[in-house]
Amino acid sequence: MIFSTIYFLFLYLPIVLFLYYVTPLKWRNVPLLIVSLIFYGWGEPVYLFVMLASITINYLLGLVVERCKQRDNDKGARIAVASSVVINLAILFFFKYWDFIAGSLEAVGLTFMPKLGLELPIGISFYTFQTMSYTVDVYRGDGHCQRNFVTFGTFVTIFPQLIAGPIIQYKDLDRQLEKRTHSPERFASGVQVFVVGMAKKVLLANNLGMLWDTYKAMPVDQLTTAGAWLGILAFSLQLYFDFSGYSDMAVGMGRMLGFEFMRNFNYPYISKSVTEFWRRWHISLGNWFRDYVYIPLGGNRVSKGRHLINLLVVWALTGIWHGASWNFMFWGLYFAVLIIIEKFFLLERLKKLPAFVQHVYALFVVLVSWAIFAVEDFGQMRSYLAAMFGAAGGGLADPAFGYYLRSYLPTLVIGILAAVPVWSNLWRGLEERQSGRKALRVALPVLLMGGLLLCTAYLVDATYNPFLYFRF
């Protein structure tokens, strides 16, 4: 089940909110755990046992960590944390990477690892990272050990962010699991964020995705340079609105339930460098790798050579986290090289250039990265990148490019404007004026209802409703 469906919007979510709010405050984690398991089991009933096993194992290991720390047995606590990490990574490797490694070995003549043909459990990359954060945070003292099994299960399975994040670190949700604020204002704020996120996903991402699919499927001899750039521009906006929209819906539903999840995107396409881009794109993933991989490896407080290795390790892991395919690894290493160049050479020089030049540089290298990210077949990727840089079988442009540009121009313009803080700045400016606040109080319900009706009409009529981050 995904958020942008009629069943979720008008059946599942209303039932969940009703059950949640008719339950006494101190017991609300019980229905929340149950409905979250139903939400996951709706699409992956066979893999519910994997999630339940993960919850049980990490819950017990958290108790072991706490007991060892109480007895000043640091070695035992470390062993328990290491066991949690190994078990979680083993689960992730088995379901997500076994066939990938087996296929790679088979390609070079090694057949000792048979392909198993397992389906990827939805959201496994997200919830395994969350459970790993638990024992580490308990060991560090950043969060207290959770003795209530239902409360811990709620942390792992809470449905708004279960299958696509944001990746919640235990220390950020620790106190909220047991005590959180419910108010009409918070609920209304959640509805607003949810509807905006749904509009991003349904009205922008889905329509832009159709343009990208057209160019991705285009034969090499028909692909033009202008068309290749138009296609990758469409994909870059589709991916952003798809994932940030879903994240916004998660944040919005979290507020409806009294939780406050972190913001996962902060207008990444206004960045002036790759370093800044990754502070604004998928923020929860970047924070997770920083807190649980980069800093434990020594971060930048080590020798230059070790610092380079730390960056390469983190970005190789960031790449392969996104999918069991070599293109994701190269995508991660592509960013590793760019960030290393910026840190040790380019960034200070870049800051001396006009802001427009910095923006062009950042957008250029990011758009190139999306071609690596989006096309898993290396032969097709090579042809697509070659087309972007002038070696296109169809030449510079053709009538098809003009047709698609004219057809999708309104959506592209709206997408570009929505990807930068134009509207948020305008909204903030109105809120600072008394007359503006009055106008917004009248306009906001109308805008939200209009957005909901438009999205509903689209979902009723449309057959194209992909969700890119399901595979992660």
Disulfide bonds with the S-S distance in Angstrom:
none
